[in-house]
Amino acid sequence: MTNHVPAGQVPRMINAIAGGWVADAASLGLHWLYDSQRIIEVGGQSPEFLPVTADYFKGGFGYFAHEGKQIGDVSHYGAATEVLTDSLLASEGILDVRDYQRRFRAFFGPGGHWRGYIDNPTRVTLNNLNSIEQNAIEQALSTTTADLTDKQKRILVQKVLPYTRRLSGDQLAAPVRKAISLTYQEPEIQDAGVHLAETIDQLLLPESGADDMQLPAVSKLPPLVASYCGSGKLMAIIEAAVRVTNHNDDAVAWAKCAARLLDHLYRGDPISSALDVATTEAPDADSLNKARSGAVLDAMGAGDTYGRTCYLHEAMPVIFHILSQASSFTEAVRANIQCGGDSCGRAWIIGPAMAAIHGVGGERGIPLSWLARVTDAPAILRDIESLVNRTWARKVHDVVTR
């Protein structure tokens, strides 16, 4: 973390980030079922933590995306949040865009750990990262002065890529030279390989995201806002992180709105004032003000009015409506599920916001029984506590010598 957080804020931020995991997992069973009436039919007044089954989607409009997932699992939104959290832990609370990109590619790309739905921003980001790397390789080869054969060029690229995908700057030369020396002892070829690695490293772009303004732009924010809570750098950091996966100006603006909301809630501000401040960052303040204007919680009506899909101009008014009207974590999460559509995406702002206000346990906080149902809850909570308490251990990358 980049600032010294007052002790009183630490539990609030831990609760808030945990709230995102719980709200996502609670929503998974009916995620992307758009028919609110069908949701009531299968889930009643307690639609949380339902089995992940295609049967619920029969007789109502929706998209069943999570085959193979179990009760307590999180969606791809949670998986992406885990990637950013791991990067923050490895970088001692600081956003390292290159490290974040590497982890994102390694986790969601071929051979990665993720097994599940791949959304458009993730798919395009993976393609963009590959294209950026390939362009960097071609430019680096074109500036190499050594007289290399095509075969030597191919082998050097194969030698350096494992390192440019894990290391940067001054970290590159020594291991790259050693790897090349296993095949080529000529100093000029080794020098060419080091030049290739360093040039690729310099040409990799931080803005790798899709031209996309959907919820993945904001769903990963809770741990990042915790790392920069109260910092004057927060908005710049948010933009840099968002453009890794969503290189779109409207997505950045909505993300700044969501981040401002969380930042003020993490610091203990009332929900009404936090919503007020956040609205000043929004591309469409009128829709947010209108969404808050009622006196009754009507998430289904908000969905009818603003939309239920993944697009931020639909999701953010629904989020603001629920946050302005719900009186507890449970009520907010249930209302979000019953609204239908992209409930898991919205959950990553609704859950942290309500948990920041109401904490864990009691009549209004995260139910302890819900917290216990999240898959891998102990490991998740340990990482949250490590991030907020600044008790991380530096992680060492293992690079395979080729």
N, C-alpha and C positions, 0 to 999 in steps of 0.2 A: 504494500500500500504506500502511497506517495505522501500521505499526510498523517498527522497524529490524531487519531479518533478519540474523542472523549469517552471515558469508560462507560458512561451510560448509554452510548449509542451502539456498543458492541453487541449486546443481546438482541437489540432491535434489528440489526442488520443480519445477524445469524438467523433469527426467526423469519425475516423477510425472504431471504434466499431459499430457505427450506420451504417456505410457502409456495414458491414457484414449482418445486419438484412435486409437492403434494397435489397442487391444483392440476398440474399436467397429468399425473398418473390417475387422478380421480376422474378425469375427463376422457381418458383414452377409449373406453368401451363404446362411447357414442360419438366419437370425434368424426366430423364431416357427415353426420346425419343432419340434413337441413330441415327436416319436417318436425317442427316442435310438437305437433300432436302425436306423432309416432314416438317421439322421445318420452312423452308423458305415458303413453300406452305401455312401453317396455320398462321404463325406469320409475314411473310414479313420482312421488315427492322425494325419493332418495336415489337419484340416477347416478351416483358416484360409484366408482370401482366395480363397474359391471364387467362380466366376462367379455373378452374381445371375440365377437362372433358375427359372421355375416348375416345371421338370422334376424338381427335387429334391423337390418337395412331393407328387409323385404316389406313391401307395402308403404314405403316412404322414400322420398328422393334423397340420395346421398351417395357417398363414395367410400367403400370399405377398403381402407389402405393398410391395415395393420395386422394382416393374417400372420399367425405365429406368435404374436405377443401375448403375454399373460397378464392377469390382474396384478396391478402394482407397477408394471413397466411404464416407462415414459415414452413419449413420441420422439420423432426426429428433432423436435424443438429442444427437448431435454438433452438429447445426445449432443446437439451443437453447443448447448450451454456448458456441458461437461468438457468439451474440447477447449472452449475459451477459459474455463476455470483451470484446467490443467496447465494451459499456457501461462496464466497469471501466477499460478503457484510456482512454476519453473522459473519465472522471471521476477520473483519476489514482489509480486503485486503490481508490476509495471507492464503496460501493454507493449509487447514486442511484436510488431505486425508480422515480421518475417517468421518468427517462431509460431505465431498463430496460424499463418498460412500453411506452414509445414504440417502442423498437427491436424489441421482441417483436412488437408489433402491425404495425409496418412490414414486418418480415421475413416473418412467417407469414400476414399478412392479405392481402386482395385487392390485387393489384398488387405484392406483395412478391417477394423473390428465391427463396423456397423453392418447390421443385417436388418433391413427394413426399408421403408419408403424414402425415396430421394425426391425432395421438392425442386422446383425450377431454379431458385437461387443457388442451391447446392450443386445441381447438375451443371449449370452454366459456369459457376465459379470453378469447378473442377476442370472443365474444358478450357476456361480462360487461363488457369494456372499452367496447364500443359502448353497452351499457345504462347504464353509469355516466356516460358522456359525455352521453347523451341526457337522463338525469335532471338532470344539472348544467345543461344548456341550458335545460330547462323551468323549473327553479328560478331561474336567472339572469334569464330573461325575465319571470318573475312579479314580480321585485323591481325591475325597471327603471321609473323614475318618468317617463321621457320619453314623450310622446304619439306613439307610433309606429304606422304602419299595418302590416298583416300583411305586406305586401310589403317594407317597410323591415326588419322583424324577420327575415324570411327572408334578405335580403341581408346584414344584419349578422352573422348566424350563419355564412353562407358566407365572409364576410370574416375572422372571428376564428378559425375552426377551424384553418386552417393554422398559426396561431401558437400556440394553446393545445396543439396536438399536438407542438410543438417547443420552446416556451419556457415559462418560469415566472416568477412574482413580478414583480420590477422590470423584467424584460426585456420585458414584454408591452406596456406603454402606448404607447411611442413608435412601434414598427412597426405596431401595430394602428391607431393614430390616422392614420398616414401612409397605410395601405392604404384606410381608410374615406374619407379626403379625396379619393381619386381619383374617388369617386362622389358623396359628400355633403360639402359645404363647411360645413354648419350645425354650429356648435360643440355644440349639444345632442345631435345625432345621433352625433357623434364621441364625446362623453362617454358616451352610452348604449352605444356599441360597446366602449369601454374598460371600462366597468362589466361588460358582458357577459363579456368575456374574463377579467377578473380574478376574477369570481364563479365562472365555470366552473373556472378554475384552482384555486380554493380548495375546490371541491366534489368534485374527482376523488379517488377512494379508492385507498389503497395496496393493500388486500386485494382483488385482482381475480381470484383463482384459483378453480378448480373445487373443489367438495367431493369430493375425489378423493385416494385414498391409494395411488397407483401410483408406479412408478419415476421418472417425470419430476420428482418432488419432490427426488430425491437426485442424479440424473445430472449436473446442472449444477454441482455443488458444488466440484469440484477447483480451478478458478481462483479462486473466491470464498474458499475456505479458505486458499489461498496468499496472498491479499491481506490476510487478517486472522489469519494464523498466529501463535499465541501470545498473541493479544489477548484481554483480558477482555470485549470486545464481541462475540466470535465467535458465541456462541449467539443473542444478540439479532439480529445481522446475518443469521444463517442463517434464523431465523424470518421476518424481514421479506422476504427473498428468496423463500423457499418459498411464502409466502402470495400472492405475485404470480401464481403458476400453480396452486398446490395449497392452497386455503384450508380446511385440514382438520387437526385437532389431532394425529391419529395420524401423518399425513404429516410434520408438523413434528417430532414426537418421533423418528421414524425418521431424519429428516434430521439432527437433532442427534446421533444415534448415529453416523451415517456421517461427519459433520463432525468429531466428536471423534476418530474413528479416524484420519482423514486428518491432522488437526492434529498428533497425536502421532507419526505416521509421518514427516511432513514435518520434525519436529524431531529425528528420529533414534532414536526409541524402538523397541525390539524389537517384533515383531509380536504376541507373546503379551501383553505389557503394554498395547499399544495396543488390542487386542481387549478386554482386561479393562476398561479405562477406558471404552471406547465402550459396552460392555454396560450400564453403569450408566444410560445415557440411553435405553435401549430400552424400548418399551412392553411387550415380551415377552422379558425376559432369559432365561427358562427355555429358550425355543426356541434362542436363540443358544448358550447353554452346552451344550445337548444336541448341537447341530450340530458343536461343537468337540470333543466327547468321544471320538470315534473316533481310531484310530491310523493309518488308511489313507485316502488320497484316493479318494473314491467319489462323484463329483459326480452321476452318474446316480442312485445310491441316495439322495442328498440331495434330488434333484428328486422322486423317488418319495415321500419322506417329507414334505417341506415344501411342494412345489408348484413349478411352473415358470412361472407366469403373471407378469404385471406387478405384482401386488400386493406391497406392501413386506413384509407379514408372511410371504409365501412367499419372496421374493427375498433378504431379508437373512440368514436362516439359511443359505441356499445359499451366499451370498457369504462368510459367516463360516466355513463348512465348508471351502471352497476355500482361503481365505487361511490357515487354520490348518494345512492339510495340504500344499499345493503347495510345491515347493522351487525353482521358477523362474518367471519371467514366462511363458515358453512353455508350461510344464506347466499353469499356472493358466488361461491363455486357452484352451488346447485343452480342458481339463476343463470349462470354462464353456460352450463351444460344444457339447460332447458331451452335457452335461446337457439341452440343448434349451430350448425356450420363449423367454423374453425375454432371450436372451444379450447383446444389444446394451445393454440397460438395465443389467444387472448388470456389464457390462464397464467402466462408468464409475466403479465403486468398485474392482473387482478389478484393472484395469489400473493405475490410479494407485497403489494400495497396493503392488502387486508391483514397480512401477518405482521407487517410493520406497525400497524395501528393496534391490533388486538393480541398479538403475541401467540403463545402456545398454551393450550389448555383453557379451562374455564368455559363459560357459556359462549364466548365470542371468538376465542382464539382457534388455532389449528387443533382439531381433535387429536388427542394422543393416539387413538386407535387408527386414524387416517395416516398419521406420520409413520406408524409401525408397518403399514401395508405397502409402503413404497419399496420396490425391489432395490436391494443393496443399500438400504437406508443407512446402516452404520458407516459404510465407506463414504457415502455422499455427505453425511453430517460431519464426518471427520475432515473432509476437504473444505467444507464451508467454514468450520471453526478454524482450520489452519489459515485460510485466506484472511478472515476477518481479524483473527488474533495475531496474525503475522508470525506464525510459528512454522512456516514452511521449511522444508529441507531442500537444498539445491539438488536438482535432478541432473544426472550425467547422461548425455547421449552416447549410445553405443554405435559406432560406425564400423561396418563390416569392411575389412580390407579386401580389395578385389585384385 
